[in-house]
Amino acid sequence: MKRLLAVLATCAMVLGLTALLSPQAVAATGCKVDYTVTNQWQGGFQAAVRITNLGASVSGWTLKTTMPDAGQKVVQGWNATWSQSGTTVTAGNADHNRTLATGASADLGFVGSFTGANPKPTAFTLNGVACTGSVDGPPTPPDQGGDTPVHINGQLHVCGTNLCNQYNRPIQLRGMSTHGLQWFSGCYNSASLDALANDWHADLLRTAMYVQEGGYETDPAGYTNRVNNLVDMAEARGMYALIDFHTLTPGDPNYNLSRAKTFFASVAARNAAKKNVIYEIANEPNGVSWSAIKSYAEQVIPVIRAADPDAVVVVGTRGWSSLGVSDGSNESEIVSNPVNATNIMYAFHFYAASHKDNYRTTVSRAAAALPLFVTEFGTVSATGGGAMDQASTTAWLDLLDRLKISYANWTYSDADESSAAFKPGTCDGTDYSSSGVLTGSGTLLKNRISTPDNFPTS
Ligand code: IDC
């Protein structure tokens, strides 16, 4: 017992001394690091790193690890300041995750390059303290079969005024938009996405990440992770993911310019190697001129391109993405002053009970001059509620089919409003497949979307 007390006393002295020299070194008395290679391709890989603080709360931290092979290099990281010297990799906290309370986690990640094999780092320290945890290798690539939309069409690009597949042939993607992730995350799980892919035969999932209204601005890292998880879940089912930076109020996207740059730098780096990602940089600009939207686009697009050069980017348009019509304008202001970037499309939104012939006339005409993508539409009124207008919806979808304009319907959710595809309460259960869980809008959309795509393959 005396001996034990002596050992404890010595420990206390050492700890006290260390505390004087470096307060952070003793602040974290335990940590766990889970390292997962989430994706790997020829010469490159992506790793997710979750740090969990098992010790006292820390304010300011540094994670260190050693790459077993000097050929492994961190190319671009997120949610921390990453640096590398020889085989030593260091990640310092970002502002938003500086404080890690006891039991709290921070999710970081990076895209790396490697030569030869891709060995895994084995030892991590947090503020100098060795961490426990797990190190996982590359995931088994999802089996996408031979006939999923992403497997057939591959990396998309804009050709002329169309969205084209890997055979340079025009295609139309038909799919659904989530509701706000801050409200309806319970609707996006394995069962609901299986239903979307296998029953609806959808090509596309739009992930509506609101920026305000309790969304991204309240928890940038958390919402970025949610979007990334949905990208992975869509990819595993061979569907495209449309990453929607859901600005709405305020209507000037420049209000969120720095958030947009931070968000898109992160998701573009993380998803650069994937073929299933399309970026939508501003949901519905409103109360703002086309030139202000264009200026925003020309600042955000380069951030995406720097990390993910070949992905298609969709730009919102004036008047709630109405090509300006809801503001008394039209597409001519875009045609005469387009965004200075390639491989981009312009968003058009409609709500069938509110927006009819004059909007359809504009879309018919604009489609000859601009690549259009209907990233959101409803079968109901612009409030998201009211009666479904089946005749107008059918007229719209027939037009979009004829022009091969891609679309995502608002919403794949059980919101208590007529635009939702599922009846309220559906997402509390596990049945997303039977006809009884669908609303009128959901029934119509499932019938339209589940018809064969006939994507061209040569
Ligand atoms: C609506 C939702 C509603 C929510 C509201 C809050 O349906 O539940 O309370 O947003 O902002 C849009 C927007 C989309 C709207 C939708 C319906 O992009 O966010 O969703 N709508 O009003 N543009 C036109 C209609």
Boltz pocket constraint, residues with backbone or C-beta under 6 A from the ligand:
constraints:
  - pocket:
      binder: B
      contacts: [[A, 213], [A, 247], [A, 248], [A, 283], [A, 284], [A, 320], [A, 349], [A, 351], [A, 376], [A, 381], [A, 382], [A, 383], [A, 384], [A, 385], [A, 410], [A, 415], [A, 417], [A, 419]]
      max_distance: 6.0
